[in-house]
Amino acid sequence: MQTAPDTTITRIAALNDRLRQTYWGGKVMMTPGITALPEDTQHAIFRAVQEFDTFTEDNDPYGEHDFGKVVVNGVSCFWKISYYDNRLEYGSEDPANPDITTRVLTIMLTSEY
C-alpha cells in the first residue's frame, strides 16, 4: 500500500536505484560480517546488490526500492537504504529531496539483522 503520492515514491525509488546500482548519491556501509568475508565474496555481493531488480509487493510494499536480499556463494545478505538528514543525526524530512537527504546503503549478513 502506497501512502505518499506516486511521484514522490517514483522519485525516491529512482534515487535509491541510483545509489544501489552505481554506489553514487549516498554512503555505503558494510557490517563486520561482510568485512570478514573473503574479498572476492565481498565483490560478488556488491555486484549482486547492484544487479538486484526483483522487487515485489512482499519485499517492496511501498515501492521505494529500499530493501532486498541476495545470496552469493551460499552467503545470505540483506541490503537496506535509510534516509538521514545531511548531518546524519536524524531521519530526513523529505527522502525525495536529495539536497536535504543523505542516503545510507547498508549491506549485512542476514544473521546480523
Secondary structure, 3 states (H helix, E strand, C coil): CCCCCHHHHHHHHHHHHHHHHHCCCEEEEECHHHHCCCHHHHHHHHHHHHHCCCCCCCCCCCCCCCEEEEEECCEEEEEEEEEECCCCCCECCCCCCCCCCEEEEEEEEHHHC
